[in-house]
Amino acid sequence: MQKYAGKSVSKGTAAGKIRLYARKETAGPKRTVEDVQAELARFEEARREAEARIEGLYEKALKEAGEEQAMIFEVHRMMLEDADYLEAVRSLIREEKADAEYAVRTAGEQFARMFSELDNDYMKQRSADVLDVSRQVAGILAGGEEEASWDEPVILLARDLSPSETMQLDKDKILAFALCGGSANSHTAILARSLNIPALVQTQVELKEEYDGKQGAVDGFSGVLYVEPDEETLSELHEREERQKERRERLEQLKGLKNETRDGRRVEIYANIGSAEEVEKVLESDAGGIGLFRSEFLYLGREDYPTEEEQFEIYKEVLSRMGGKKVVIRTLDIGADKQADYFGLPREENPALGYRAIRICLTRRDVFTAQLRAIYRASAYGRAAVMFPMVISVEEVRKIKEIVEEVKKELSEEGKAVGEVELGIMVETPAAAIISDRLAEEVDFFSLGTNDLTQYTLAIDRQNQRLEEFFDAHHEAVLRLIELTVKNAHAAGIWAGICGDLAADESLTERFLEMGVDELSVAPSSVLSVREAVRNI
């Protein structure tokens, strides 16, 4: 038996045959073409086919992994429409009479190198995306790629996998991933977690042909790949998996029970969603409501702004299906790592600290008003709340409230029904947390966005893979800001919840309850496990 350490990014265990996955490379010598126009046309045809494939991957990811993970492929689609990238490819074909495969590979490498050298970490991450897109187009030009398939479920051993490669695989034929490269925050790791496939990255193993077809096992709890595991190891992994199965069955028994500690402390457990399609998962999870509806996904993956009517129908559908349970809608949080070309947002050195979220809404009143009108109209069909992201001052909140009052007055004059809507803000900057006593006087609730609050407090970009070892989500400074915010909320008579990743961190559940947190909003898949953690306190 051989044993190789890795970093676990998706928990679970698996045992079965190992299959090596080697990317089919399309590299070849540059060819000179005689008919430049025909080569340009060949590239355009391949680009359109790649676009159709990416659309298919988006739909598959939407169905299997959820809206947030599907947006990876929306970024890829946007790259295939990027004027600079397309012109770079066409220029190589026109000016150097290069074949399309060479032009696509070269342009992709140039852009990837350019992105990787930027100080902006959002743009650095686009380096892998542009290489993925270029590989897909080059593969089509080279005659297409055979999809990897096996007769039986396997453990996939690879150097790395791109998002498109991950999503193209038949998940029913994948027991686990063991990758030599990658990181905990890579697209592939995120997809593996969403698909509930045990996965390791940075596995200290050589990709040897002799491993192909051998028996293997992955321990996604301790982060180990075994090659030809012995019976004792397999038995231990089987027992661990059985315990997990028993736990899943035990969690199912918690449906319908209270989110209450042994000594009677209650907390609401809500779910986060990014599309109307995910409401079914919320209902299945037995969540008390929706604590974060990421409305920006209505704006992504399209050519123009969604109309008020389009938004109204979606908000109405979600509120109606939730049957009177609270739905907290976050207003548009575009910018930073969520881009839409039609917004015409400027390129920024540091978009995470730039023109985004409420800053766009307060300076693009037409966009903001259309969304608010849709939310307030939909509020007649359920129990709605609305919250505003990236607030840093009392003045911003007062401007927001003025616009809200204008919208409500307009709707009233038009004879349109509206319901009672709670107004809240996301506390995701140290500024908002520090003046939360003043902000609490202006709103009905706080929702702590701990992902951004942590990166701004620690001055560490959470998407920068090189800083993983310095990023501490449990940093005492972050926890003290959360506690301060909750304390100030209660002093003003309003409630405070958490909707960032920390809400599902069961090692912090007891501390959050000690702070007095009123609501935890997590992924639908985490609702019952957090309920169990609460009931064990």
JOPEMO-V483043 format. One record per pair of residues at least 6 apart in sequence whose ideal C-beta (glycine too) atoms are under 8 Angstrom apart, sorted by the first residue. I is the first residue (numbers start at 1). J is the second residue. Records with the same first field share a line. If there is no record, write none. Layout:
# JOPEMO-V483043
I: J + J
This chain:
# JOPEMO-V483043
1: 226 + 227 + 228 + 229 + 230 + 233
2: 226 + 227 + 228
3: 224 + 225 + 226 + 227
4: 178 + 203 + 204 + 205 + 224 + 225 + 226 + 227
5: 203 + 204 + 223 + 224
6: 178 + 179 + 200 + 201 + 202 + 203 + 204 + 205 + 223 + 224 + 225
7: 184 + 200 + 201 + 202 + 203 + 223
8: 198 + 199 + 200 + 219 + 220 + 221 + 222 + 223
9: 182 + 184 + 186 + 189 + 192 + 193 + 199 + 200 + 201
10: 177 + 189 + 192 + 193 + 196 + 197 + 198 + 199 + 220
11: 198 + 220 + 221
12: 176 + 196 + 197 + 198 + 218 + 220 + 221 + 241 + 244
13: 198 + 217 + 218 + 219 + 220 + 221 + 237 + 238 + 240 + 241 + 244
14: 155 + 175 + 176 + 198 + 217 + 218 + 220
15: 155 + 175 + 215 + 216 + 217 + 218 + 229 + 234 + 237 + 238
16: 152 + 153 + 154 + 155 + 175 + 215 + 216 + 217
17: 152 + 154 + 155 + 213 + 214 + 215 + 216
18: 154 + 155 + 157 + 178 + 211 + 212 + 213 + 214 + 215 + 216 + 227
19: 150 + 154 + 155 + 156 + 157 + 212 + 213
20: 157 + 158 + 207 + 209 + 211 + 212
21: 148 + 156 + 157 + 158 + 161 + 165
22: 158 + 207
23: 135 + 158 + 159 + 165
24: 139 + 145 + 146
26: 101 + 105 + 135 + 138 + 139 + 141 + 142
27: 105
28: 101 + 102 + 142
30: 96 + 98 + 99 + 102
31: 98 + 99 + 102
32: 97 + 98 + 99
33: 39 + 93 + 97 + 98 + 99
34: 97
36: 93 + 94 + 97
39: 93 + 99 + 100
40: 90 + 93 + 94 + 100
42: 100 + 141
43: 89 + 90 + 93 + 100 + 103 + 104 + 137 + 141
46: 100 + 104 + 137 + 140 + 141
47: 80 + 86 + 137
49: 140
50: 80 + 133 + 136 + 137 + 140
51: 77 + 80
53: 136 + 140 + 164
54: 73 + 76 + 77 + 80 + 133 + 136 + 164
55: 73 + 77
57: 73 + 76 + 163 + 164 + 167 + 168
58: 70 + 73 + 74 + 77 + 301
59: 70
60: 167
61: 69 + 70 + 72 + 73 + 167 + 191
62: 70 + 275 + 277
64: 171 + 194 + 195
65: 167 + 191 + 194 + 195
66: 194 + 274 + 275 + 278
67: 273 + 274 + 275 + 277 + 278 + 294 + 297
68: 274 + 294 + 297
69: 187 + 190 + 191 + 194
71: 297 + 300 + 301 + 338
72: 129 + 163 + 187 + 191
73: 163 + 164 + 167
74: 300 + 301
75: 126 + 129 + 339
76: 129 + 132 + 133 + 163 + 164
77: 301
78: 339 + 341
79: 85 + 126 + 129 + 130 + 133
80: 86 + 133 + 137
81: 341
84: 111
85: 107 + 111 + 130
88: 107 + 110 + 111
89: 100 + 103 + 104 + 107
90: 103
92: 98 + 102 + 103 + 106 + 107
93: 99 + 100 + 103
96: 103
98: 106
100: 141
101: 138 + 141 + 142
104: 134 + 137 + 138 + 141
105: 134 + 138
107: 134
108: 130 + 131 + 133 + 134 + 135 + 138
109: 131 + 134
111: 127 + 130
112: 127 + 128 + 130 + 131 + 134
113: 127
115: 123 + 124 + 125 + 126 + 127 + 130
116: 124 + 127
118: 124
119: 349 + 350
120: 348 + 349 + 350 + 351
121: 352 + 461 + 463 + 464
122: 336 + 337 + 351 + 352 + 463
124: 464
125: 337 + 463
128: 162 + 186 + 187
129: 163
131: 162
132: 162 + 163 + 164
135: 162 + 164
136: 164
139: 145
147: 168 + 169
148: 168 + 169
149: 170 + 173
150: 173
152: 173
153: 172 + 173 + 174 + 175
154: 173 + 174 + 175
155: 175 + 176 + 177 + 178 + 216 + 217 + 218 + 225
156: 169 + 174 + 176 + 177 + 178
157: 178 + 179 + 205 + 207 + 211 + 216 + 225
158: 177 + 178 + 179 + 180 + 207
159: 179 + 180 + 181 + 207
160: 179 + 180 + 181 + 182 + 188
161: 177 + 179 + 182 + 188
162: 187 + 188
163: 187 + 188 + 191
166: 187 + 188 + 191 + 192
167: 191
171: 195 + 197
174: 197
175: 197 + 198 + 218
176: 197 + 198 + 199 + 200 + 218 + 220
177: 188 + 192 + 197 + 198 + 199 + 200 + 218
178: 199 + 200 + 203 + 205 + 216 + 218 + 225
179: 188 + 199 + 200 + 201 + 202 + 203
180: 202 + 203 + 204 + 205 + 207
181: 201 + 202
182: 188 + 189 + 201 + 202
183: 189 + 201 + 202 + 465 + 468
184: 201 + 468
185: 462 + 463 + 465 + 468
186: 201 + 465
188: 199 + 201
189: 199 + 201
192: 198 + 199
193: 199
198: 218 + 219 + 220
199: 218 + 220
200: 218 + 220 + 223 + 224 + 225
203: 225
205: 211 + 225 + 227
211: 227
214: 227 + 228
215: 227 + 228 + 229
216: 225 + 226 + 227 + 228 + 229
217: 225 + 226 + 229 + 233 + 234 + 237
218: 224 + 225 + 226
219: 225 + 226 + 237 + 240
221: 240
226: 233
229: 237
250: 532
251: 528 + 529 + 531 + 532
252: 528
254: 286 + 528 + 531 + 532 + 535
255: 286 + 528
256: 286
257: 531 + 535
258: 266 + 535
259: 266 + 267 + 268 + 269 + 288 + 530 + 531 + 534 + 535
260: 266 + 267 + 534 + 535
261: 513 + 534 + 535 + 537
262: 535 + 536 + 537
265: 513 + 537
267: 512 + 513 + 517 + 518 + 519 + 520 + 534
268: 288 + 289 + 291 + 497 + 518 + 519 + 520
269: 287 + 288 + 519 + 520 + 521 + 522 + 527 + 530 + 531 + 534
270: 287 + 288 + 289 + 290 + 291 + 292 + 326 + 328 + 497 + 499 + 519 + 520 + 521 + 522
271: 281 + 282 + 285 + 287 + 289 + 290 + 291 + 521 + 522 + 523 + 524 + 527
272: 290 + 291 + 292 + 293 + 294 + 499 + 521 + 522 + 523 + 524
273: 279 + 281 + 282 + 290 + 292 + 293 + 294 + 318 + 524
274: 293 + 294 + 297
275: 297
276: 314 + 317 + 318 + 321
278: 524
279: 290 + 317 + 318 + 321 + 322
281: 524 + 525
282: 290 + 322 + 524
283: 321 + 322
284: 524
285: 524 + 525 + 527 + 528
286: 527 + 528
287: 325 + 524 + 527
288: 325 + 326
289: 322 + 325 + 326 + 327 + 328 + 383
290: 318 + 322 + 325 + 326 + 327 + 328 + 521
291: 326 + 328 + 447 + 497 + 499 + 519 + 520 + 521
292: 328 + 330 + 447 + 499 + 521
293: 318 + 327 + 328 + 329 + 330
294: 330 + 333
295: 311 + 329 + 330 + 331 + 332 + 333 + 371
296: 330 + 332 + 333 + 334 + 338
298: 306 + 310 + 311 + 314
299: 305 + 306 + 332 + 334 + 340 + 343
300: 334 + 338 + 340
302: 340 + 342
303: 342
304: 342
305: 342 + 367 + 370
307: 370
308: 370 + 371 + 373 + 374
309: 374
311: 370 + 371 + 374 + 375
312: 373 + 374 + 377 + 378
315: 329 + 374 + 375 + 377 + 378 + 384
316: 377 + 378 + 381
318: 327 + 378 + 382
319: 327 + 378 + 379 + 381 + 382 + 383 + 384
320: 381 + 382
322: 382 + 383
323: 382
324: 382 + 383
325: 382 + 383
326: 383 + 384 + 385
327: 382 + 383 + 384 + 385
328: 385 + 386 + 387 + 422 + 424 + 447 + 499 + 521
329: 375 + 384 + 385 + 386 + 387
330: 386 + 387 + 388 + 389 + 426
331: 358 + 361 + 368 + 371 + 372 + 375 + 386 + 387 + 388 + 389
332: 357 + 360 + 361 + 367 + 368 + 371
333: 356 + 357 + 389 + 390
334: 340 + 343 + 345 + 356 + 357 + 360
335: 345 + 351 + 354 + 355 + 356 + 357 + 359 + 360
336: 351 + 352 + 354 + 356
337: 351 + 352 + 463
339: 345
343: 360
345: 355 + 360
346: 355
348: 354 + 355
352: 455 + 461
356: 390
357: 388 + 389 + 390
358: 388 + 389 + 390 + 391 + 396 + 400
359: 390
360: 367
361: 367 + 368 + 371 + 388
362: 368 + 396 + 399 + 400
365: 403
368: 403
369: 403 + 406 + 407
372: 386 + 403 + 404 + 407
373: 407 + 410 + 411
375: 384 + 386 + 421
376: 407 + 408 + 411 + 418 + 421
377: 411 + 416 + 417 + 418
378: 384
379: 418 + 419 + 420 + 421
380: 417 + 418 + 419
381: 419
382: 419
383: 419
384: 419 + 421 + 422
385: 421 + 422 + 423 + 424 + 444 + 445
386: 421 + 422 + 423 + 424
387: 423 + 424 + 425 + 426 + 445 + 447
388: 396 + 397 + 400 + 424 + 425 + 426
389: 425 + 426 + 428 + 449
390: 426 + 428 + 429 + 452
391: 397 + 400 + 425 + 426 + 427 + 429 + 432 + 439
392: 429 + 431 + 432
393: 431 + 435
394: 435 + 438 + 439 + 442
397: 425 + 439 + 442 + 443
398: 442
400: 423
401: 423 + 442
404: 423
408: 418
411: 418
412: 418
422: 444 + 445
423: 443 + 444
424: 443 + 444 + 445 + 446 + 447
425: 432 + 439 + 443 + 446 + 447
426: 432 + 446 + 447 + 448 + 449 + 499
427: 433 + 436 + 439 + 446 + 447 + 448 + 449 + 453 + 485
428: 448 + 449 + 450 + 451 + 452 + 453 + 456 + 500
429: 452 + 453 + 456
430: 453 + 456 + 457 + 481
432: 439 + 485
433: 453 + 481 + 482 + 484 + 485
434: 481 + 484
436: 446 + 484 + 485 + 488 + 489
437: 488 + 491 + 492
439: 446 + 488
440: 446 + 488 + 489 + 491 + 492 + 494
441: 492
443: 494
444: 494 + 495
445: 489 + 494 + 495 + 496 + 497
446: 485 + 486 + 489 + 494 + 495 + 496 + 497
447: 496 + 497 + 498 + 499 + 519 + 521
448: 482 + 485 + 496 + 497 + 498 + 499 + 500
449: 499 + 500
450: 473 + 478 + 482 + 498 + 499 + 500 + 501 + 502 + 503
451: 462 + 500 + 501
452: 500
453: 478 + 481 + 482 + 500
454: 460 + 462 + 471 + 473 + 475 + 478 + 500 + 502
455: 461 + 462 + 471
457: 475 + 477 + 478 + 481
458: 470 + 471 + 472 + 475 + 477 + 478
460: 467 + 470 + 471
461: 467
462: 471
473: 501 + 502 + 505
474: 505 + 507 + 508
479: 508 + 511
482: 498 + 502 + 512 + 515 + 517
483: 515
485: 496
486: 496 + 515 + 516 + 517 + 518
487: 515 + 516
489: 495 + 496
490: 496 + 516
495: 518 + 519
496: 516 + 517 + 518 + 519
497: 503 + 517 + 518 + 519 + 520 + 521
498: 512 + 517 + 519 + 520 + 521
499: 521
502: 508
503: 512 + 520 + 521 + 522 + 530
504: 520 + 522 + 523 + 526 + 529 + 530
506: 529 + 530 + 533
509: 520 + 530 + 533 + 534 + 537
510: 533 + 537
512: 520
513: 534 + 537
520: 530
522: 530
